[in-house]
């Protein structure tokens, strides 16, 4: 029996209610109690003056990009120009680059309160395989939703990526089957669920998009891709396919509760209605959207229509940070800028980062704090300078720390007193710096 008692929290945001001065009991990786006066024979964690929330859920990332932050050639480019600047660097990546980058990115996410992360790996140069990320996630201890991405149309065939980074569609489908069979765990409390994720409509064929959807449904796994990311993306769809991105997705079977699309900055009213009717999810990535000048996504319209929405960091090369709490605050602020100060509350934005993200990833066992839910829990110290003077110690996104004090995933402590417990982070950073020096040379 493994028990931990989080005792005397100043505030607990369960995402259904706010509870003050209460405890949370963890038993064998599951929340066994929420209330006052709980006891345990196990470890006790003092949460006095702390805010406790569910662990945050990241619905879109490219963790391999952690080694290519702030690359000068792409710093001021729009999406397509940014990709063309970075592709030649990524073509030199090896399994070691991807493994270390994933460890580093997930550690950074954990320190921002994230307990579950998706990842979209869509290039496989020099022997890279999806399990390079899966093993890294197991090292760090986060709940992981890796997706087997792909690019099959290179520049010589009118696509965006260089030919050296594309694969044959037969090998893409074969490897997708391999990784799903080897690593996907559909059970409640699963630490690893694999998805299928052709990169984007401008880097794969219609046939691969359709075949990927058929394969995912045969295997019972989810589908993920980029869609309607900016004006260039929409113009490409109109020119190449004769329709908007939403229609393209619907025609190829890419709508439904087992599908989520990243960005969706340029969805129009018809596409929003389509996603709401079909329960197609969206990974909203506000910081990356700003960094690449893609625009402000119609988040309020999507939520009011009933579209399932979670938050995503997106790649560390187009965001430069991996802090999911920053995404929640940015989502809130952008809606207020575009729609008024009452357009999105602190709690609603945090809901997107927790229960909203869990729903987008098809999880009903995380994202809330309640008896029977998995023990993915973030503890935030509200006694520091960032929250001093706050009249509402549950308003984390308005006045609070950006680094978690303690983090539990499946009841295991991944962050203690602001430090990663599962890996030797200074050694990972040292290895990352060595690999970065080689890439820059």
N, C-alpha and C positions, 0 to 999 in steps of 0.2 A: 504494500500500500504506500503510495507517494502522495503526501498531503502538504499543501502550503496554505497558510491563512494570511490574506492581506487585511490588516487590521486598522480600523479607525480612520478610513478615508474621509477627508474633508467633504468631498463631493464624488459621487459615482454617476457618470452618465451612462445609463444602460442602453441608450438610444430609443428607449420607450418611455423613460422617466428619469428624473434627477433625484438621487437619494443622498442624504447628508449623514455624516457620522456613522457609516456602516462598514461592514466587513464583507469580504468575498472568500469563500472556501473553495479550494481547488483539490480535487481528488482524482488521481490517475488520469490527468490531462483534461478533465471535464469540470465545469463549474458545478459544485455540489450545493452551494448556498450563497444567497445574497441577503444581508440583513444585519441587524445589530446583535451583539453578544454571542457570535459564533466562536467555537472552540476547536482546537486541533491538538494532536500529539506530534504534529510535524513542525516544519519551519514556520516562523512568524515573520512577516514583513510589515514593518511599521509604515503606514501611509498617512500619518497625521500631516495636515497642511498640504495634502496632495489631491490632485484630481485624477480619477481613474476612468479610463475609457476603454472600449474595445480596441484591439489592435487594428491599425489602419490597413486597408486593402488596396494594393496598387494593380490596376487593371491593364496597364500597357507600359512596356519598357523594352529597351534594347541594351541589355547589360554589357554586352561586349564593347559598347562604345565608351565605357568608363575610361579607357586608355586614350581616348581622342577628344578630350574636352578642350574647348577654346582653341581649336586649330585655326591659325591665322587666315588660311585661304578661304575658309567658309564662314568667318565670323559675321559678315555683313551680307550674306547671300540669302535669297529666297530658297524654297525647298529644293527645286531641281538643281540650281547652281550649287547649293550646299552639298547635295548628294554627289554631284560630279567631282567636287573637290575632295570628298572623303573616300570615295570608292577605291582609288589607287592605294591609299594607306591600308584600308581594311583587307585588300587583296593580299597583303603580306602577313596577316594574322595566322598564328598557329594555335593548336589546342592549348598550349600554355598561356598565350595571350588571353584567350577566351575564358579559361578557368580562373585566372587571377583577376581579370576584369569583373567577372561575375561575383567572386568573393568580395571584392572591394565595393561594388555597387550595392550588394545585398547588405553588407555591414553598414554602409551609409544609410540605407533605407531603414534598417533596424534602429539605428540611433535617432531616426525621426519618428519612431513609434509604429513602423510598419511591421506586421507579422505575416502577411501573405503578399506574394508578388507574382504577377504574370511576367513572362519574358517572351519576346518575339525575336528569335534567331533565324535570319533568312539568308545568310551566306555561310558557306562551308569550305573555305580555301584550305589547302595544305593539310588535309586530314582532320579538320575540325568536325566534331560530331555533337549532336544535341546533348549527349550525356556529359560533355565537358561542363555544361551549365548545371545539369542535374546533380552531379557530384559536388559542385561548388555550393549549391544550395543546401545540400545535406551537411556540408562542413559548417556552414553558418547557422543552420537550424531553423530557417524560415520555411513556412508553408509555400509550396512552389507550384505554379501553373506554367510550365515551359510549353512553347508552341513550336512545332516544326515548320519553319518558314521556307520560302523558296523563291528563286528568280530563274526564269527559263528563257526570257527574251532579251538578248544582249543588244548592244548598240548597232551591230551589223545588221540586225533584223528590225531596227526601228525602235528598240527598247531604250531605256535609260541606262542600265548598268553596263559596264564593260563586259565583253564576252568572257573574260577569264573568271568572272564571278557567277556565271549562269550554269545550270545543270540540265541534263536531259529530263524530260517530264517522266519518263519511265523510272528513272533512278530516284526521282523525288517521291513518287508514289510508293515505290518499294521501301525506301528508307522511312517514310511515314508509317507504314505498316510495322516495320521493325521496332521503331521507338515506342509506338503505342503498345504493342504486344509486350515489350520488355519493361516499360516503366509506368504505364498508366494504372492508377489505383482508384477505382470509382467508389470505394467504401466510405462511409461516414468517417470524418476525422482524417481523411487521406492527406498525406504530406506531399503528394506529387500526382497531379493530373495533367496529362499531356493533351494538347490541342493541335489541330492542323491549320496552317496559316500561310498560304501563298502571300508574298509580300504586298502586292498592290496590283490594281488593274493595269498599270503601265509597265509591269515587269514580268507578267506571266500571261499565258494565252487564255482565251475563253474556255478552251477545252480543259485546261488544268484547273481552272476555277470550278467548273462543273464536276470534274472527276474528284476533286478534293472534297466537295460537298457530299457527293455520293459515298466516298470512302469514310468520311467522318460519321455519317449517319449509320453506316454499316457497323462501325466500331463503337458507336455510342459515345463519341467525344465531341468537344466543341470546336467551332470554326472562328477564325480571327483574321482580319486583314486591315489595311488602311483604306479609308474612303472619304472622298470629298474634303480633302485636307486643306486645299487652298484654291484660288482661281485657276492656277495652272492645271491642277488636277481635274477640275470640272471641264476646262477647255479641252484637255486631252480626251476625256470621255466622250464629249460631244463630237469631236473630230474623228476619233478612231472607231467609236461604237454607235454613233448617231443617237445617243440618249444620255441623260444625266446619270450620275453614279448610282443613285437609288434604284432607278429602273434596271440598270445593268446588274446590280446585286440581286434584285428580285427575279430577273429572267434566269439567272444561273443557280438559283436555290440558296442564295446567301441572305435570307431573312428567316427569322424565327427565334425562339427563346434559347436555342443552342448556338446562336451567332452573336458576336459583338465586334463592332467596328471601331477603329481608333480615329480620333480627331472629329470628323463630321462637322467641321467648321462651316461648311458651305451648304448644308442641307437646306432645301427650301420647304415650304409648307406641305407640299404633297409628299415629300420624302419623310418628313417628320410624322405625318399621319400614317404612312406605310410602316414605319418603325414602331409606332405606338400600337397599331392593329396587330402586328405580328410579334410583338414583344421582343424585337431585335434590340440588343444592347449597344451602348455607346461608351467608349473610354474617352473621357474629356481630359485634355492635356493643356491646361491654360498657359503654363509658363513656356512650354515649347512653342505653342501657337504664337505667343508674343515674341519670343526670340527669333522665329523665322518669319515674322511679319504676316502670318497667315490670316489673322483676323480674330474677332471675338465670336465664339460659337454661340448659336441660339439656345443656350442652356435653359433659360427660363421657359421658352416655348416648348422645348423637348419635355421638360418636367411637367408642365401643365397639360401636355397632350397625353402623358402617361408612358413616355419612353423610359426604359430602365437605363440609368446613367450611373457610372462610377468614375473615379478619378484615376489618372495615370501620369507618371512622371515623364514618360517618353524617354528617348535615348539620352544618355549623358553627354552626347556630342551636340544635341540640339536644345539642351536645357542647362547643362553644365553643373547641375546639382542633382542629387537624388534624395529630396526631402519631401515626403508626401504631405506633411503639414503645410509646407509652403504652397502646394497645389491647392489645398482646400481654401486657404486664405486668398490666393489669387483668383480662384473661381468665384468666391464671394465678391471680391472687389471689382472684378470685371463686369459682373452683372449689375452691380451698383452704378458703375460708370456709365453703362449703356442703357440701364432701365430705371435708375433712381435708387435712393438709399434704402428703400424698403423692398428691393428686388430679391434679396437673399439674406437670410439671417446667418449668424455664426453657427447655430445648431443645425440648420439645414445643410450648410456646406460640410460640416463634420459628418452629417448623415451620409452624404455622398461618399465620403472617404472611408466609411465603415460598412453599414448595412447596404448602401447602394452598390458599392463595389462587390460585396459578397453576392448579391443577387445577379449582377452582370456576369460573374464567373460561375453561376449555377450552384452556389453554395447556400444551404440553409442551416449550416452548423457553425458559422462564424459571423462576425459583424455586429453582434449584440451581446450584452452581458445578462444572462439569464440561466437559471438552473437547466442543465442538460446540454448547454452550448459548450463548444470546445473552449478551453481556457487559453485564449489568445487575448492578452490583457496588457495595456500600457498604463504606466504610473508616471504622472507628471508632477514635478515638484513646483508648487505654486508659491513657495516662500522666498524666491529669488527676486532680483531687481526687476525682471521682466514683468512680473505680476504685482509688484508692490504698488499700492494705490488703487488696485482694481476693486470695484464694488461687487463684481460678479466673478467669483473664482471658478465658475464653470464656463466662462466665455474664453476658452483657450485660444481661439483664433484672433481675438481682439487684444488680449493682454495675457501673455503667457510664454513659457519657454518654447524653443524650437528643437530642443533635444530632450529625449525621454530620460527619466531617471532609471526606471526598471521596465523590462519587457519580458513577458512570458509567452511562449508559443507551445501549444499543446501541454501547458503546465510546466514546461522547462524554462529556466531563466536564461535568456539569451543576452540581455543587458542587465548589469547590476551596477548601481551607482554611476551610471553614465558610461560604462565601459563594456565592450563586447566580451562575453565570457567563453565563447565557443571556439574561436580561432585566435591565433597570435596576430592581431591586427598590425602592430608595427612591422612584423616580419613580412606580412602580405604587402604592406605599403612599400617596403624596401624592394621587394621583388618587382612590384609594379613600376617603380622608378627605374629599375634596371631595364625592364622591357620597353619602357617609354623612351629611354635614351637610345636604345637600338632602333626603334621605329623612327625617331627623329633623325638619326644618322643616315 
